[in-house]
Amino acid sequence: MTKIINIHTGEEREYIKPPEPECSICESEFSLEEEGGTKGYFGILPVWFCPFCLSSILDMAKQLLDISDDEEEKEE
């Protein structure tokens, strides 16, 4: 934990690191910095996706849009 000192009042308080995000789909905890994944918003709702769920969502979107892996390689 880290101490935070208000330079105007001298008041001290401890900074508690927020917990790691929880995946909005599978509810597992993960680290964005170490493992990957993403965070963002669906409209006004905040969402977090672990790497596994993010990969699954992107794969499902490719299938729904009829995007094949061959088409992706041609674009690169």
N, C-alpha and C positions, 0 to 999 in steps of 0.2 A: 504494500500500500504506500501511497505517497501523501505527504502532508502539503496542504495548500494554505498559504498565509496571505491574508488580505493586507496589502501594504498600507492601506489607509487606517484600518482599525487594529491591526495586529492579531485579529481573530484567526485561529488555526482550525482547520478541519481536515479530515482524511478523505482522500480520493479513492473510491472503490471502483476498480475497473469493471465496466459492464460485462455481463456474461456473454459468451460466444453466441452468435445468432443461431436460431433453431430453424431448420428447413420447414417451409410452409406446407410441404407435401408429406414428407416422411417423419418430420418432427425430430430428426437427429441433429445434434449439435455439431458444428463444423467451424473451421477457421477460414475466413476469406483470404487472409494473407498466405497461410501455409498450404491449404488444400485447394483453393479455388472456389468456384461457385459464383454466385452473383447476388446482388440485392437491387431492389428497385421498387416500382409502384405499378399496381394494376389499378388505374384510375387514381383514387386517393388512398387505396389500401397498400400499406407497405408489405413487401414480400421478400423472402430470402429463399434461395434454392441451393442445395448442396451440389457438388459436381455431378453426382450420379443422376439426380432428378433433373438438373439443367440439361445434361446430355440427352436424357429421355424426352424432355419437352422439345428440344431442337430436332431430334429424330422424328418425333410425331409430326411436327410442323412440316418437315421435308416430305413425309409421306402424304400429308393432306394436300400439299401444294404440288405433288407429283414432281418433286425435284430428285433426280437420281444423282449418285456419286459421280457418274461420268460427266454430267453437266457442270458440276462444281469444278472438276479438274480442268475443263475447257475454259472456264472463266478466269482461272489463275494463270 
